[in-house]
Amino acid sequence: MSRTSGSLLDTDAVIGCPHGGRVTTATTPSGEVRLAGAVVATAAHSYVVMGCPHTVDGVPMPCVTVRWTTTDSDGVTAGGVPVLLDTSSAQCFSAAFVPQGPPVVQAAQRRVTVR
């Protein structure tokens, strides 16, 4: 079994789209797990992008959502749902579901590292 390592993300993590928009958590499922008062980010959360300035040939095509790729095979879960790490794979999408590139997770103080 292969394991992924990285720092555990919480909903206060600073994440942006590749064009400078800000990624925020749109939903917080019930029964959340907290880390130093912040909700641990999981695959059950929905993520939206605000303020993306991306255009294609002068036509606005902003990132509007982020989808994270996680699996239970890494063995790190919160409430039975895979947690998100700063190394988790993800993709930003436009409203037409066009892939626009991976989100950028800013380096933060490491509170929990998963190995």
C-alpha positions in Angstrom: 0.0 0.0 0.0 1.4 3.4 -0.9 1.0 6.2 1.5 1.0 9.9 0.8 2.7 12.3 3.2 2.1 16.0 3.7 0.7 18.6 6.1 -3.0 18.3 7.1 -5.1 21.1 5.7 -7.8 22.8 7.7 -10.5 25.2 6.4 -8.4 28.2 7.3 -5.6 27.1 4.9 -4.8 29.8 2.3 -5.5 28.2 -1.1 -5.7 30.0 -4.5 -6.5 29.0 -8.1 -3.6 29.2 -10.6 -4.8 32.7 -11.7 -5.0 34.3 -8.3 -8.5 33.6 -7.2 -9.2 32.6 -3.6 -10.4 29.1 -2.8 -12.8 28.8 0.2 -14.9 26.1 1.8 -18.5 26.3 0.7 -19.8 23.7 3.0 -18.9 22.2 6.4 -20.3 18.7 6.9 -21.8 17.9 10.3 -19.6 16.0 12.7 -16.4 17.9 11.6 -13.1 17.3 13.3 -11.2 20.3 14.5 -7.5 21.1 14.8 -6.6 24.1 17.0 -10.2 25.4 16.5 -10.2 25.1 12.7 -12.2 22.4 10.9 -10.0 19.7 9.3 -10.4 19.8 5.5 -11.9 16.6 4.0 -13.1 15.3 0.7 -16.7 15.8 2.0 -16.3 19.6 1.8 -17.2 21.6 -1.2 -14.7 24.2 -2.4 -15.5 27.4 -4.5 -13.2 29.9 -6.1 -13.9 33.6 -5.8 -12.2 36.5 -7.7 -10.5 34.5 -10.5 -9.5 36.9 -13.3 -8.8 34.2 -15.9 -9.9 35.0 -19.5 -9.6 33.1 -22.8 -9.3 35.3 -25.9 -10.8 38.2 -23.9 -13.8 36.2 -22.6 -14.0 35.7 -18.9 -13.5 32.0 -17.9 -12.9 32.1 -14.2 -12.3 29.2 -12.0 -15.4 28.5 -9.9 -14.8 25.2 -8.1 -12.1 22.8 -7.0 -12.3 19.1 -7.0 -9.8 17.1 -4.8 -8.7 13.6 -5.6 -8.4 11.5 -2.5 -8.6 7.8 -1.6 -9.1 5.8 1.5 -6.0 3.8 0.6 -3.8 6.4 2.3 -5.5 5.4 5.6 -5.9 9.0 6.9 -9.5 9.9 7.5 -11.6 12.1 9.8 -15.1 10.7 10.5 -14.5 8.1 7.9 -13.9 10.6 5.1 -10.4 11.1 3.6 -8.6 14.2 4.8 -6.9 16.7 2.5 -3.2 17.2 2.7 -1.1 20.0 1.1 0.1 17.3 -1.3 -3.4 16.1 -2.3 -4.2 16.2 -6.0 -6.8 18.7 -7.1 -8.1 20.5 -10.2 -9.8 23.9 -10.5 -12.7 24.1 -13.0 -14.6 26.8 -14.8 -18.4 26.9 -14.7 -18.4 24.8 -17.9 -16.3 22.2 -16.1 -13.2 23.0 -18.1 -10.0 22.0 -16.2 -8.0 25.2 -15.4 -5.1 23.9 -13.5 -4.2 22.8 -9.9 -4.9 25.0 -6.9 -2.0 26.6 -5.1 -1.7 25.8 -1.4 0.4 28.4 0.4 3.0 27.1 2.9 1.5 27.4 6.4 2.7 26.6 9.8 2.7 22.8 10.1 0.5 21.7 12.9 0.1 18.1 11.9 2.3 16.2 9.4 1.1 12.8 8.0 3.7 10.3 6.9 
